[in-house]
C-alpha cells in the first residue's frame, strides 16, 4: 500500500469520515475559505450546527480526484443523513458523498491489489 494511503488510513479511522467526489477543480485543502464553505455545506445539509471539520485529505491520480473529510464530532445520525444529501450541489458542482470505510476497494482499486 502506498505511503499516502497509509497516512489516510491512520488519520481517518474516526467513525465520522466521508469520501467527497466532484469537488470544484479550484478546491484546495489549504484554502481556508473553501474549507469553511465545505464545513458550512455539511452543517446546512445535515442540519447539525455542531459539525466541525477535523481534517481533509485530497487523493488525486490520473483517473480520480476525491477528498476524505473527517469531522471532530461524531454524529450517530450523520451517516443516515448522508443518504439525503448524497448528491447535493456545492459551488455549482454535484458532490457524491459516501461514508468512508477502510478498506474500500471502490476508492482506489489499484492500491488494494495483492
C-alpha positions in Angstrom: 0.0 0.0 0.0 1.5 3.4 -0.9 2.5 5.7 2.0 -0.1 8.4 1.2 -2.9 5.8 1.5 -1.4 4.5 4.8 -1.5 8.1 6.1 -5.1 8.5 5.2 -6.0 5.2 6.9 -4.2 6.3 10.0 -5.7 9.7 10.1 -9.2 8.9 9.2 -10.1 5.9 11.3 -12.7 8.0 13.1 -16.3 6.8 12.6 -17.4 10.2 11.1 -15.4 10.4 7.8 -16.7 10.7 4.3 -15.5 10.4 0.8 -16.4 13.5 -1.2 -16.2 13.3 -5.0 -16.9 16.1 -7.5 -15.3 19.0 -5.7 -14.5 22.0 -7.9 -11.1 22.0 -9.6 -10.0 25.0 -7.6 -10.7 23.3 -4.3 -7.6 23.2 -2.1 -7.0 21.7 1.3 -5.0 24.8 2.3 -7.7 27.3 1.2 -9.5 28.2 4.4 -12.4 29.9 2.6 -13.2 26.8 0.7 -12.8 24.6 3.8 -15.2 26.9 5.6 -17.7 26.7 2.7 -17.5 22.9 2.7 -18.0 22.8 6.5 -21.0 25.1 6.1 -22.3 22.9 3.4 -22.3 19.8 5.7 -23.7 21.8 8.6 -26.6 23.2 6.5 -27.4 19.9 4.6 -27.2 17.8 7.7 -28.9 20.3 10.0 -26.3 19.7 12.6 -24.9 23.0 13.9 -22.1 21.3 15.9 -20.3 19.8 13.0 -16.6 20.9 12.6 -14.2 19.5 10.1 -11.2 18.0 11.7 -9.2 17.3 8.6 -9.4 17.0 4.8 -7.1 14.8 2.7 -7.1 15.1 -1.1 -6.4 12.0 -3.1 -5.6 12.5 -6.7 -4.2 10.5 -9.6 -4.8 10.4 -13.3 -8.1 8.6 -13.0 -9.8 10.2 -10.0 -9.8 13.0 -7.5 -11.6 13.0 -4.2 -11.4 14.2 -0.7 -11.7 12.3 2.6 -13.3 14.6 5.1 -13.2 13.8 8.8 -15.3 15.6 11.5 -14.3 16.4 15.1 -17.7 15.5 16.4 -19.3 12.2 15.9 -23.0 12.2 14.9 -24.9 9.0 15.0 -27.4 10.3 12.6 -24.9 11.9 10.2 -24.3 8.6 8.3 -28.0 8.1 7.9 -28.5 11.7 6.8 -25.8 11.3 4.1 -28.4 9.4 2.0 -30.5 12.6 1.9 -27.6 14.8 0.6 -25.8 12.1 -1.4 -25.9 14.3 -4.5 -26.2 18.0 -3.5 -24.7 21.0 -5.2 -21.6 22.7 -3.8 -20.2 25.7 -5.7 -22.2 24.7 -8.8 -20.9 21.1 -8.8 -22.8 18.0 -7.8 -21.0 16.2 -5.0 -21.1 12.5 -4.4 -20.8 11.8 -0.7 -20.3 8.4 0.8 -19.2 7.2 4.3 -15.5 6.3 4.4 -14.9 2.7 5.3 -11.5 1.1 5.2 -10.6 -0.8 3.1 -12.9 0.4 0.5 -11.9 -1.2 -2.8 -14.1 1.1 -4.8 -12.0 4.1 -3.9 -8.7 3.1 -5.4 -8.7 -0.5 -6.6 -5.1 -0.4 -7.7 -4.0 0.4 -4.2 -5.5 -2.7 -2.8 -4.2 -5.3 -5.3 -2.0 -8.0 -3.9 
